[in-house]
Amino acid sequence: ECGLCTPVRCQFPIPADMNVRRAQRLAAPFQSSTVRYGFMLSFGLLFVCLYGLSPFRGDMVPLDIESQWTPHLLPGDNPYFKTGSVSAHNEEVSARLDRCASLGMLRETANPNSLPELGLHEEGRYTAEGCGVRQTTVILLSSLWFTEAYQGSSTTGEGIWAQSVLSALNYHGYSYMFSSMGWYNNDMNKTIEIWDKHKKNIRLVLADAEQVDTCWNGEKQPCRKTAANPGGIEVWRLLSFWYWDNPRGPLGAPFTLSPFPRNDNHFISLSIEPTCHRYPHIAPSSRPKPPQAYLLAKQMHYLEDSPEFAWTIPALANLNSSLGISVVGGMVNDDGDTAAAVEAAGLKNLGQLGKIEFYKELARSFVLIGVGRPKISPSPWDALCMGVPFINPILEWDENDPEDRSKWVAQSWHMTDLHPPYVYSVKADDMNGLQEAVHAALTHPIKSYIPDNMSFRFVTERLHDMVEGDWRGKAQAILIERLHSGWGEVSADVRPLVVVPSLVDALSRGL
């Protein structure tokens, strides 16, 4: 939309017999886990081009991230994301909304496309005061993973995805607040507290699946809007933030957010592009000697002698001697026996690494080797972005048609459609296949690769569509279908409404 604006650059830089271990594996259960620029903008096109509104300070920020942010970045830093105190952030957003109200400039932004249009000059005046449309559109982040990501305490797949969503919110300039009550706590008290104060500006609530269930069922406190609780949260605002493929929540797949496209859930992709492109690419000729292969294993027990380990420690050690490479990992030592075996085999453990340290080691490596766990980690996508191929262990397959990829159960099953030289799919316990794949990766280096649906531009587009979408209409359609068909879950507060002449109007009371 900034193509007409020449003063500012407004794009992101895109740039065959079954052996005993096999039998054990099939029997084993698998885990599924501003600096204020506040100059008044009086002229239209420049305003439109700079209409990226920052929730960092509630001010306008140019989208020319390279020129504005690079001097303050460390290698690997994401220019659209920062860590901080959740409580301080919430207080800052709340105070800004209160200030806008005191100025008579706080408009109701809870519903998309509901505001009368202001002239560009007038909207610029609101924006300069921190009261622009997006600056006062709040996404309430109930899921624990957003809190963990913002505090910088999570390197899990869920945390990386949450950081990606936060980055996209920052890119667009939407505001957000956090309301998680902590680990293993599905209580929605904090969510309800913030909702009661700022409901006229809260567009959506992104919650853990268990929190959505708690709110829908009213298990601990009145939460969902009903006839008995008219001030509650409309059900269409509740979206399950769910990393896995199955649908969660009473409204099913359409109201379940997922980071991967191979399911019926609502696809909000994750992108590691803003981070990985901040770290310099190391050409294969400049990588260390001997060549380094990195193990995708953050915990030592992933290498224990069990059916869930795709290879063996001796097989990994043999790669060192046969190919003249160095196999390394960055693992927490949570298994003394396995740690001793790893050391005796000559495999190097760098210990637990921070995010930037991990990126540095990954950039120095020529291949990332999966070991069976963790499932669908985002790290293989990091590797491809940095020009490092991935070896994806296939843990189960059709014995009658081993090459049927639709039947494969892989460590990263969302990557089974990718082929060499980017992803090498190797069946577990095929030690010769493992060695051949590692050798192929060594002799066929790749350039940076990011799937289109994991680019940061794609993520920002999906996020914008999510925030501005007609979720109320979607919820109405689902509930009407269920009431007519008798299939699916409909709450007790809604089911009696079938006798009301205007079903849509009746449903609206709870929507």
Secondary structure per residue as TSV (DSSP state, phi and psi in degrees):
chain	resnum	aa	ss	phi	psi
A	1	E	-	360.0	-7.8
A	2	C	-	-98.6	14.3
A	3	G	T	-63.8	-24.2
A	4	L	T	-85.2	-7.6
A	5	C	-	-101.7	104.3
A	6	T	-	-85.1	-22.4
A	7	P	S	-66.9	-23.5
A	8	V	S	-131.8	140.7
A	9	R	-	-86.6	119.6
A	10	C	-	-115.8	32.0
A	11	Q	-	-122.3	152.1
A	12	F	-	-84.7	138.7
A	13	P	-	-67.8	110.7
A	14	I	-	-91.9	-3.1
A	15	P	-	31.3	360.0
A	16	A	-	360.0	-41.4
A	17	D	-	-70.4	147.8
A	18	M	-	-82.6	118.7
A	19	N	-	-88.6	-178.5
A	20	V	H	-63.4	-43.7
A	21	R	H	-63.2	-35.3
A	22	R	H	-64.7	-43.8
A	23	A	H	-62.7	-41.8
A	24	Q	H	-61.0	-40.3
A	25	R	H	-65.0	-42.0
A	26	L	H	-65.4	-26.7
A	27	A	H	-86.9	-18.2
A	28	A	S	-82.5	140.2
A	29	P	-	-72.6	135.0
A	30	F	-	-100.9	146.7
A	31	Q	-	-76.7	130.3
A	32	S	-	-84.5	360.0
A	33	S	-	360.0	360.0
A	34	T	-	360.0	89.7
A	35	V	-	-17.3	115.6
A	36	R	-	-77.8	132.6
A	37	Y	-	-96.7	17.1
A	38	G	-	-54.2	43.0
A	39	F	-	-74.3	142.4
A	40	M	-	-73.9	127.7
A	41	L	-	-95.6	114.5
A	42	S	-	-103.3	-13.1
A	43	F	S	-116.9	136.9
A	44	G	H	-59.3	-58.0
A	45	L	H	-63.0	-40.4
A	46	L	H	-62.9	-40.0
A	47	F	H	-61.4	-46.5
A	48	V	H	-60.4	-41.6
A	49	C	H	-66.1	-31.7
A	50	L	T	-95.4	15.3
A	51	Y	-	-79.9	46.1
A	52	G	-	-101.4	115.5
A	53	L	E	-106.3	125.0
A	54	S	E	-94.5	122.1
A	55	P	T	-77.1	-5.9
A	56	F	T	-59.7	-46.2
A	57	R	T	-129.4	2.5
A	58	G	T	71.4	24.6
A	59	D	E	-118.7	175.5
A	60	M	E	-80.6	135.8
A	61	V	-	-129.0	138.5
A	62	P	-	-64.3	150.6
A	63	L	S	-85.0	3.4
A	64	D	-	-79.3	77.5
A	65	I	H	-65.1	-35.7
A	66	E	H	-57.9	-49.4
A	67	S	H	-75.5	-29.4
A	68	Q	H	-89.1	-30.6
A	69	W	H	-110.3	-30.2
A	70	T	G	-52.2	-42.0
A	71	P	G	-59.9	-20.4
A	72	H	G	-105.0	6.5
A	73	L	-	-98.0	148.0
A	74	L	-	-93.5	156.6
A	75	P	T	-55.1	131.2
A	76	G	T	91.7	-11.8
A	77	D	-	-67.9	145.9
A	78	N	-	-91.9	119.0
A	79	P	T	-68.5	-14.2
A	80	Y	T	-102.2	9.3
A	81	F	-	-142.0	142.5
A	82	K	-	-144.3	156.1
A	83	T	-	-94.9	165.9
A	84	G	-	176.3	-169.3
A	85	S	-	-85.0	124.9
A	86	V	H	-62.2	-45.9
A	87	S	H	-64.3	-40.8
A	88	A	H	-64.7	-39.6
A	89	H	H	-63.4	-47.3
A	90	N	H	-58.8	-43.1
A	91	E	H	-62.6	-38.3
A	92	E	H	-65.7	-45.4
A	93	V	H	-65.6	-45.1
A	94	S	H	-61.4	-42.2
A	95	A	H	-64.8	-36.9
A	96	R	H	-66.7	-41.9
A	97	L	H	-63.2	-41.8
A	98	D	H	-63.5	-38.8
A	99	R	H	-65.4	-42.7
A	100	C	H	-59.7	-40.1
A	101	A	H	-63.3	-41.3
A	102	S	H	-65.5	-27.0
A	103	L	T	-86.3	-2.6
A	104	G	T	71.1	25.6
A	105	M	-	-117.7	10.5
A	106	L	-	-93.0	108.7
A	107	R	-	-95.3	156.9
A	108	E	-	-78.8	115.1
A	109	T	-	-115.3	11.4
A	110	A	S	-63.5	-31.2
A	111	N	S	-109.2	134.3
A	112	P	T	-66.7	147.8
A	113	N	T	56.8	34.5
A	114	S	-	-109.8	-2.8
A	115	L	S	-96.7	141.9
A	116	P	-	-67.2	143.4
A	117	E	-	-74.1	136.3
A	118	L	-	-100.9	158.1
A	119	G	-	-66.0	159.3
A	120	L	H	-60.4	-37.7
A	121	H	H	-63.7	-44.1
A	122	E	H	-68.8	-41.5
A	123	E	H	-63.6	-36.6
A	124	G	H	-62.1	-35.5
A	125	R	H	-66.2	-41.9
A	126	Y	H	-62.9	-44.1
A	127	T	H	-64.3	-40.9
A	128	A	H	-62.7	-23.5
A	129	E	T	-92.3	3.4
A	130	G	T	81.7	17.1
A	131	C	-	-118.7	24.0
A	132	G	-	-65.4	170.5
A	133	V	T	-59.1	-53.4
A	134	R	G	-70.6	-32.9
A	135	Q	G	-61.9	-26.5
A	136	T	G	-110.4	10.7
A	137	T	-	-94.5	115.3
A	138	V	E	-107.2	131.1
A	139	I	E	-102.4	121.7
A	140	L	E	-89.9	116.9
A	141	L	E	-99.9	93.3
A	142	S	-	-83.8	-28.3
A	143	S	S	-59.8	137.9
A	144	L	H	-56.3	-33.6
A	145	W	H	-65.8	-28.3
A	146	F	H	-69.8	-40.7
A	147	T	H	-62.8	-45.6
A	148	E	H	-60.7	-43.0
A	149	A	H	-65.7	-45.0
A	150	Y	H	-65.9	-33.1
A	151	Q	H	-80.8	-7.8
A	152	G	T	74.3	24.4
A	153	S	-	-107.8	8.9
A	154	S	-	-131.7	130.9
A	155	T	-	-118.1	16.0
A	156	T	S	-74.3	168.1
A	157	G	H	-58.2	-42.5
A	158	E	H	-61.8	-40.2
A	159	G	H	-67.4	-39.5
A	160	I	H	-64.7	-40.5
A	161	W	H	-64.2	-44.0
A	162	A	H	-60.1	-40.0
A	163	Q	H	-63.6	-38.3
A	164	S	H	-63.1	-42.5
A	165	V	H	-65.2	-43.1
A	166	L	H	-60.4	-40.3
A	167	S	H	-61.3	-42.1
A	168	A	H	-68.5	-38.3
A	169	L	H	-61.0	-42.9
A	170	N	H	-64.6	-40.5
A	171	Y	H	-56.9	-44.3
A	172	H	H	-82.7	-16.6
A	173	G	T	84.8	18.0
A	174	Y	-	-73.8	151.5
A	175	S	E	-91.4	159.1
A	176	Y	E	-151.1	156.4
A	177	M	E	-135.3	154.4
A	178	F	E	-105.7	143.0
A	179	S	-	-143.5	20.8
A	180	S	-	-66.8	144.4
A	181	M	-	-98.4	6.8
A	182	G	-	108.4	177.7
A	183	W	T	-59.5	139.1
A	184	Y	T	55.5	31.9
A	185	N	-	-131.4	105.8
A	186	N	-	-92.3	8.6
A	187	D	-	-59.1	139.2
A	188	M	-	-107.7	17.8
A	189	N	H	-57.7	-45.8
A	190	K	H	-66.0	-39.6
A	191	T	H	-60.3	-45.8
A	192	I	H	-65.9	-38.3
A	193	E	H	-60.0	-47.2
A	194	I	H	-69.3	-39.3
A	195	W	H	-59.1	-46.5
A	196	D	H	-60.0	-32.7
A	197	K	H	-83.9	-37.2
A	198	H	H	-123.6	25.3
A	199	K	T	-59.9	-26.0
A	200	K	T	-72.6	-8.2
A	201	N	T	-125.0	-1.6
A	202	I	E	-89.7	117.4
A	203	R	E	-85.1	-49.5
A	204	L	E	-141.2	158.6
A	205	V	E	-121.5	116.1
A	206	L	E	-98.7	111.1
A	207	A	E	-126.9	157.0
A	208	D	-	-62.3	151.6
A	209	A	H	-56.4	-39.7
A	210	E	H	-65.8	-33.0
A	211	Q	H	-68.1	-38.4
A	212	V	H	-61.9	-43.5
A	213	D	H	-60.6	-44.5
A	214	T	H	-59.3	-43.9
A	215	C	H	-68.2	-43.5
A	216	W	H	-63.1	-42.5
A	217	N	H	-86.7	-11.0
A	218	G	T	61.6	37.5
A	219	E	S	-67.5	-38.3
A	220	K	S	-112.5	-27.8
A	221	Q	S	-164.4	154.1
A	222	P	-	-58.9	127.5
A	223	C	-	-134.4	-54.8
A	224	R	B	-79.0	147.4
A	225	K	-	-69.0	123.9
A	226	T	-	-141.1	178.6
A	227	A	S	-61.5	-34.6
A	228	A	S	-82.3	-17.4
A	229	N	-	-133.0	68.3
A	230	P	T	-64.8	-17.3
A	231	G	T	-94.1	8.4
A	232	G	S	-76.5	-178.7
A	233	I	B	-80.4	126.6
A	234	E	-	-62.4	140.2
A	235	V	G	-62.9	-26.8
A	236	W	G	-71.6	-13.2
A	237	R	G	-85.4	-11.2
A	238	L	E	-91.6	112.9
A	239	L	E	-117.3	131.5
A	240	S	E	-78.9	123.6
A	241	F	E	-91.9	101.2
A	242	W	-	-135.5	119.1
A	243	Y	-	-74.8	-21.0
A	244	W	S	-97.5	-178.8
A	245	D	S	-86.4	-24.5
A	246	N	S	-78.6	150.5
A	247	P	-	-73.8	148.3
A	248	R	-	-136.6	146.0
A	249	G	S	102.5	154.3
A	250	P	T	-60.0	-28.9
A	251	L	T	-93.1	5.6
A	252	G	-	74.5	-157.7
A	253	A	G	-57.1	-41.7
A	254	P	G	-61.0	-22.0
A	255	F	G	-110.7	19.8
A	256	T	E	-113.1	118.6
A	257	L	E	-85.0	134.8
A	258	S	E	-138.0	149.0
A	259	P	S	-86.9	-3.7
A	260	F	S	-125.3	149.5
A	261	P	S	-87.4	-7.7
A	262	R	S	-86.2	48.9
A	263	N	S	-159.7	179.6
A	264	D	S	-91.5	1.7
A	265	N	S	-70.4	168.8
A	266	H	E	-76.9	117.8
A	267	F	E	-81.5	111.5
A	268	I	-	-119.9	95.7
A	269	S	-	-62.1	158.6
A	270	L	-	-104.3	148.0
A	271	S	-	-134.6	127.4
A	272	I	-	-100.2	6.8
A	273	E	H	-58.1	-44.3
A	274	P	H	-60.3	-29.1
A	275	T	H	-86.0	-51.1
A	276	C	H	-66.8	-31.2
A	277	H	T	-77.5	-6.0
A	278	R	T	-83.8	-15.8
A	279	Y	S	-100.0	132.1
A	280	P	-	-60.1	134.3
A	281	H	-	-71.6	134.4
A	282	I	-	-101.2	119.7
A	283	A	-	-63.3	146.9
A	284	P	G	-51.7	-38.1
A	285	S	G	-68.7	-17.1
A	286	S	G	-101.6	-0.8
A	287	R	S	-74.8	160.2
A	288	P	-	-63.7	157.8
A	289	K	S	-117.9	133.7
A	290	P	S	-67.6	159.3
A	291	P	-	-56.5	142.1
A	292	Q	E	-105.5	126.6
A	293	A	E	-105.4	131.4
A	294	Y	E	-107.5	134.1
A	295	L	E	-87.2	131.8
A	296	L	E	-82.6	83.9
A	297	A	-	-158.8	113.8
A	298	K	S	-92.5	-11.8
A	299	Q	B	-128.3	138.1
A	300	M	G	-60.9	-34.6
A	301	H	G	-68.2	-11.1
A	302	Y	G	-64.0	-19.5
A	303	L	G	-101.5	11.1
A	304	E	S	-69.7	158.0
A	305	D	S	-74.1	87.3
A	306	S	S	-146.4	162.6
A	307	P	T	-60.3	-21.4
A	308	E	T	-81.3	-10.7
A	309	F	-	-88.3	119.7
A	310	A	S	-71.1	-25.1
A	311	W	S	-122.5	-158.8
A	312	T	-	-131.6	157.3
A	313	I	H	-61.6	-43.7
A	314	P	H	-58.8	-36.6
A	315	A	H	-65.1	-38.9
A	316	L	H	-67.7	-39.9
A	317	A	H	-65.0	-34.2
A	318	N	H	-64.1	-27.4
A	319	L	H	-62.8	-36.1
A	320	N	H	-59.6	-50.4
A	321	S	H	-76.9	-40.0
A	322	S	H	-77.6	-30.8
A	323	L	H	-110.5	-3.8
A	324	G	T	65.8	41.1
A	325	I	-	-119.5	178.8
A	326	S	E	-125.2	116.2
A	327	V	E	-90.9	121.7
A	328	V	E	-130.1	163.9
A	329	G	E	-150.5	166.2
A	330	G	-	-123.2	85.6
A	331	M	-	-117.7	141.3
A	332	V	B	-71.3	131.6
A	333	N	-	-81.8	87.2
A	334	D	-	-109.5	12.4
A	335	D	-	-150.4	100.2
A	336	G	H	-61.9	-42.4
A	337	D	H	-64.1	-45.4
A	338	T	H	-65.9	-38.2
A	339	A	H	-61.4	-40.0
A	340	A	H	-65.6	-40.9
A	341	A	H	-65.8	-38.8
A	342	V	H	-63.9	-44.3
A	343	E	H	-66.3	-42.7
A	344	A	H	-63.6	-30.9
A	345	A	T	-80.6	-6.4
A	346	G	T	85.8	15.8
A	347	L	-	-88.0	140.2
A	348	K	E	-99.0	125.8
A	349	N	E	-107.3	119.7
A	350	L	-	-84.6	-2.8
A	351	G	-	78.5	-178.7
A	352	Q	S	-64.6	128.7
A	353	L	-	-111.5	144.4
A	354	G	-	-74.1	173.3
A	355	K	H	-59.1	-47.9
A	356	I	H	-69.0	-39.3
A	357	E	H	-62.4	-39.8
A	358	F	H	-61.4	-45.3
A	359	Y	H	-60.3	-39.6
A	360	K	H	-61.7	-46.6
A	361	E	H	-67.9	-37.7
A	362	L	H	-63.6	-41.2
A	363	A	H	-64.7	-28.6
A	364	R	H	-80.3	-9.9
A	365	S	E	-96.8	156.8
A	366	F	E	-100.8	-12.2
A	367	V	E	-157.5	150.4
A	368	L	E	-111.2	123.9
A	369	I	E	-106.0	117.3
A	370	G	E	-74.2	149.7
A	371	V	-	-120.6	2.9
A	372	G	S	118.1	-36.3
A	373	R	-	-136.7	153.0
A	374	P	S	-79.8	156.4
A	375	K	T	-75.6	144.4
A	376	I	T	35.8	47.7
A	377	S	-	-67.2	147.5
A	378	P	S	-75.4	-8.4
A	379	S	H	-60.0	-38.1
A	380	P	H	-60.0	-32.8
A	381	W	H	-70.2	-36.3
A	382	D	H	-56.4	-45.9
A	383	A	H	-60.4	-50.1
A	384	L	H	-59.8	-39.9
A	385	C	H	-61.0	-31.4
A	386	M	T	-95.2	8.7
A	387	G	T	78.9	33.5
A	388	V	-	-123.0	117.0
A	389	P	-	-69.4	164.7
A	390	F	E	-124.8	137.3
A	391	I	E	-100.2	114.2
A	392	N	E	-102.3	108.7
A	393	P	E	-68.2	131.7
A	394	I	E	-94.9	118.2
A	395	L	E	-94.3	-28.5
A	396	E	E	-141.1	151.6
A	397	W	-	-159.3	167.5
A	398	D	-	-77.6	115.6
A	399	E	T	-61.0	-30.1
A	400	N	T	-81.3	-20.3
A	401	D	-	-147.2	74.6
A	402	P	T	-59.6	-21.5
A	403	E	T	-93.2	4.2
A	404	D	-	-75.8	98.9
A	405	R	G	-65.1	-23.5
A	406	S	G	-67.5	-18.2
A	407	K	G	-99.3	-2.1
A	408	W	-	-72.8	140.0
A	409	V	E	-112.9	110.2
A	410	A	E	-116.4	162.6
A	411	Q	T	-57.2	-45.8
A	412	S	T	-116.4	83.6
A	413	W	G	-71.1	-12.6
A	414	H	G	-82.5	3.9
A	415	M	G	-117.5	8.0
A	416	T	T	-72.3	-10.4
A	417	D	T	-89.7	-3.2
A	418	L	-	-94.6	147.3
A	419	H	-	-123.8	168.5
A	420	P	T	-57.4	148.7
A	421	P	T	-89.8	10.3
A	422	Y	T	-86.7	-51.9
A	423	V	E	-127.8	127.7
A	424	Y	E	-105.7	114.2
A	425	S	E	-91.8	119.3
A	426	V	E	-127.5	131.0
A	427	K	E	-69.4	139.5
A	428	A	T	-56.6	143.1
A	429	D	T	72.4	2.1
A	430	D	-	-87.7	85.0
A	431	M	H	-68.4	-34.2
A	432	N	H	-65.8	-42.2
A	433	G	H	-62.0	-37.3
A	434	L	H	-63.1	-46.3
A	435	Q	H	-64.5	-40.5
A	436	E	H	-63.3	-40.6
A	437	A	H	-66.8	-41.5
A	438	V	H	-64.5	-41.1
A	439	H	H	-64.2	-41.5
A	440	A	H	-63.1	-40.7
A	441	A	H	-64.9	-35.4
A	442	L	H	-67.9	-37.5
A	443	T	H	-95.4	-5.3
A	444	H	S	-131.9	71.6
A	445	P	-	-63.7	155.2
A	446	I	-	-120.6	163.2
A	447	K	-	-93.6	172.7
A	448	S	-	-57.1	135.6
A	449	Y	-	-135.0	126.1
A	450	I	-	-131.3	121.0
A	451	P	-	-58.0	148.0
A	452	D	G	-54.5	-39.6
A	453	N	G	-81.3	8.3
A	454	M	G	-120.4	8.0
A	455	S	S	-70.7	153.8
A	456	F	H	-65.1	-34.4
A	457	R	H	-62.0	-41.9
A	458	F	H	-62.0	-44.8
A	459	V	H	-61.0	-43.4
A	460	T	H	-65.5	-34.2
A	461	E	H	-67.6	-44.8
A	462	R	H	-63.1	-41.0
A	463	L	H	-64.4	-42.6
A	464	H	H	-61.0	-44.3
A	465	D	H	-62.7	-36.0
A	466	M	H	-64.2	-49.7
A	467	V	H	-66.2	-36.3
A	468	E	H	-95.7	5.0
A	469	G	S	-76.6	163.6
A	470	D	-	-90.8	75.1
A	471	W	H	-71.0	-30.8
A	472	R	H	-62.6	-44.1
A	473	G	H	-63.2	-38.6
A	474	K	H	-63.2	-43.9
A	475	A	H	-65.1	-41.4
A	476	Q	H	-59.8	-44.3
A	477	A	H	-61.7	-41.6
A	478	I	H	-65.2	-46.6
A	479	L	H	-67.2	-38.9
A	480	I	H	-63.0	-43.8
A	481	E	H	-60.7	-42.3
A	482	R	H	-69.4	-37.8
A	483	L	H	-65.3	-36.2
A	484	H	H	-77.3	-36.9
A	485	S	H	-90.4	-22.1
A	486	G	-	77.3	7.3
A	487	W	-	-104.8	142.1
A	488	G	S	92.3	174.7
A	489	E	-	-90.0	128.0
A	490	V	-	-133.1	130.7
A	491	S	-	-67.3	158.1
A	492	A	T	-61.0	-28.5
A	493	D	T	-70.7	-21.5
A	494	V	T	-101.0	-35.4
A	495	R	G	-55.5	-43.4
A	496	P	G	-63.1	-12.1
A	497	L	G	-72.9	-3.5
A	498	V	G	-62.6	-22.1
A	499	V	G	-86.2	-6.1
A	500	V	S	-80.6	133.9
A	501	P	S	-54.9	-46.6
A	502	S	-	-101.0	96.0
A	503	L	H	-62.8	-42.4
A	504	V	H	-61.8	-43.7
A	505	D	H	-63.1	-39.0
A	506	A	H	-65.5	-44.8
A	507	L	H	-62.4	-31.5
A	508	S	H	-60.1	-25.5
A	509	R	T	-63.2	-31.6
A	510	G	T	-101.6	1.7
A	511	L	-	-111.6	360.0
